[in-house]
Amino acid sequence: RSICKLNEDIFASGSSDKTIKIWSLSSKLCILTLEVHSDAVHSICKLNEDLIASGSSDTTIKIGSLYSLTS
């Protein structure tokens, strides 16, 4: 399992249920669930202001745009 701060209000978490969840601190709610891996998500990293990367037991690394996720 992993957690990564994306900005002052938003963070991402990875889980053994194969998902990445995007959370809002201000609302204390999950605002988005991503299903991009076929096994547990063990790492999430903010690469820059636009990109995040996630690593999984499925032996893949996925890279995606924050702007496309939160817009």
C-alpha positions as CSV (number, residue, x, y, z in Angstrom):
1,R,0.0,0.0,0.0
2,S,1.2,3.5,-0.8
3,I,0.1,7.1,-0.3
4,C,1.3,10.2,-2.2
5,K,0.4,13.9,-1.7
6,L,-0.5,15.4,-5.0
7,N,-1.3,19.0,-3.9
8,E,-2.5,20.8,-0.8
9,D,-6.0,19.1,-0.9
10,I,-5.6,15.9,-3.0
11,F,-3.7,12.7,-2.3
12,A,-3.6,9.3,-3.9
13,S,-3.5,5.9,-2.3
14,G,-2.7,2.5,-3.8
15,S,-4.2,-0.7,-2.4
16,S,-4.2,-4.5,-2.5
17,D,-7.6,-4.3,-4.2
18,K,-5.8,-3.3,-7.5
19,T,-7.0,0.3,-7.3
20,I,-5.6,3.8,-7.0
21,K,-8.0,6.1,-5.1
22,I,-7.8,9.9,-5.4
23,W,-8.9,11.6,-2.1
24,S,-9.9,15.1,-1.1
25,L,-8.6,16.2,2.3
26,S,-11.2,19.0,2.6
27,S,-14.2,16.8,1.9
28,K,-12.6,13.6,3.4
29,L,-14.0,11.7,0.4
30,C,-12.7,9.5,-2.3
31,I,-13.3,11.6,-5.5
32,L,-12.0,9.0,-8.0
33,T,-11.1,5.3,-8.2
34,L,-8.7,4.2,-10.9
35,E,-8.5,0.6,-12.0
36,V,-5.3,0.5,-14.1
37,H,-3.5,-2.5,-12.7
38,S,-4.3,-6.2,-12.6
39,D,-2.7,-6.8,-9.1
40,A,-2.0,-4.9,-5.9
41,V,-0.7,-1.3,-6.2
42,H,2.4,-0.9,-4.0
43,S,3.8,2.5,-5.0
44,I,2.6,5.9,-6.1
45,C,4.9,8.8,-6.9
46,K,4.2,12.3,-8.1
47,L,6.7,12.9,-11.0
48,N,6.0,16.5,-11.6
49,E,3.1,18.9,-11.5
50,D,1.2,16.9,-14.2
51,L,2.3,13.2,-13.9
52,I,2.0,10.4,-11.4
53,A,3.5,6.9,-11.6
54,S,2.2,3.8,-10.0
55,G,3.9,0.4,-9.5
56,S,2.1,-2.9,-9.0
57,S,2.6,-6.6,-8.3
58,D,1.4,-7.1,-11.9
59,T,5.0,-6.1,-12.8
60,T,3.9,-2.9,-14.6
61,I,4.5,0.8,-14.0
62,K,1.7,3.1,-15.2
63,I,2.2,6.8,-15.8
64,G,-0.8,9.2,-16.1
65,S,-1.7,12.9,-16.2
66,L,-3.1,14.5,-13.0
67,Y,-4.9,17.0,-15.1
68,S,-6.8,14.3,-17.0
69,L,-7.7,12.6,-13.7
70,T,-9.0,15.6,-11.8
71,S,-10.6,17.7,-14.6
